Structures are given as structure tokens and as C-alpha cells.
Amino acid sequence: MTAAKMVSLLAGTRKKISELADQLPRRSIIKDKIATKRGKEILDSLPGQFPENRIDQTDGIKIFHKDAWVLVRASGTEPIIRIIIDSKNSADGNELYRDLKSRLNHFIS
């Protein structure tokens, strides 16, 4: 279905995929993982660490902050938690990453 939609989009606009991709907004992505056997404990504590932010717990803990979000989830196969940050620019993403890491430090050490 996705391929059919893409063909339809390309035929309708008469543009190359690269031209359409260039029109999309640029985002900054940060990915990290932290080795820990305390993933569940860390995830359980996160909502309380960010009371000022909107939180979605559908798949891990997703914290919305201004024009950015961070997703923290425990691996189902390894003793690690994964961190993904999506932000409008790298400065905002790095600021959110530093904030998250400082809040997690007491659980990780």
C-alpha cells in the first residue's frame, strides 16, 4: 500500500522523491542506550521526574518538551534502556539529553 501511495504522489506532483524529501522539515535525532538491569525501576520513576511535561506511556515513556520529545524504553532482549530524542535542532536535543541524563544518574550509578 505504501508503494502504491508513493507512486500516486510522484505521478501527481511530477517531482522526484529527493525533491519531495527536501520539502520536509529537518529534525535532529539523538539515540543512546544505557546498560542497566534496573530498566523497569527507571521507567517507573520517569513520569514523576517530569511533572511539568506531557507524558505518553504507550510504548515506554515518551516525554514531550517544547518542540521536542524523548522516548525511553527498556529492551525486551537485553539489560539496557534505549533513549531516542527528536528535536527541532541539535541544541534543543542536546539540552534535553543532558537534562534527562542528569535526572537518571542516581538510578544508573
N, C-alpha and C positions, 0 to 999 in steps of 0.2 A: 504494500500500500504506500509506503514511504517513497519508493522509487517512482511509482505512478504519479504521486503528488509533485515530486521534483521535476519530472518530465513535463507535467502540465504547467508548472510555474515557469520553467525555462522557455517553453513554447509561447506562453502568454506574454512574457516580458521581452523575449528575444535577447536576453542577456546571458553571459557566461556565468557559471557558478561563482567564479572568483569575483566578478563584478557585484553579484548579489551579496557575497560574503563581506566585501569591503563596505557595504552599507550597514552592516550590523554594528552595534556599539561594542567598543573594546572593553574588556574586563580583565582584571588581574586575578590570578588563581595562585594560592599557596597550598601545597599539600605536605603533610608531615605525618609521622607515626611515632608513637611513644611506646616503648616496651614496658608493660606493666601487667601484673596478674590481678590488679585491682580495678579492672575496667568497669565492672558493674557499680562498685562503690563510687568511682569517679563520675560516672554518668548520673547516678542518683543525686550527687551533690551539685551538679552544674546549674539546674534551674534556680536554686537558692543563691548561687553566686552571681546571678544576673537578674535580680528582681526588676530592674528598670527596663528590661528588654522583652520583646515578644518572643515566645519560645514555642517551637513545634516539636513534639516528641514522637512523630510518626515513625521515623527511622533513625534512631539515635536521638541526639539533642541538637536541634537547629536553632541557633540564636540569631535573631535579626537585629542589626545595629546600623542605623542611618541607611546609607546606600550599599550596605554590605551584609553578608551573613557568614556564619561559621557552622559547620556540621561536625560534630564529634560523635563517633560511633565505635563500639567495641567490635573487634574482628570475631567472626564466628569460628575461625580455624587457628588463630594464633593468639598468644597472650600480648596483644597490642591494642591500642586505641588509635584510630585514624582521625586526622584533622584535615578538613578542607575549608578553605576560606575563599570566598568570591567577593571582590570589591570593585568599585568603580575605577580605582587607581592603586598603584602599588604602595603609596604612602599610607593610605587608609587601611589597606590589607595588612601591612606590616605593623601598624599601630594596634589593630585588633588582635593580631597574632601575639604580640608582646603582652597585651593585656590578658589574653587567655592563658598564656604560659605562666604569667606571674600568679594568676589565681589557681592554677593547677599544681604549682611547685610543691606545696605542702603535702599533696597526695602522692606525688611521684617519688619524692625523696624519702 
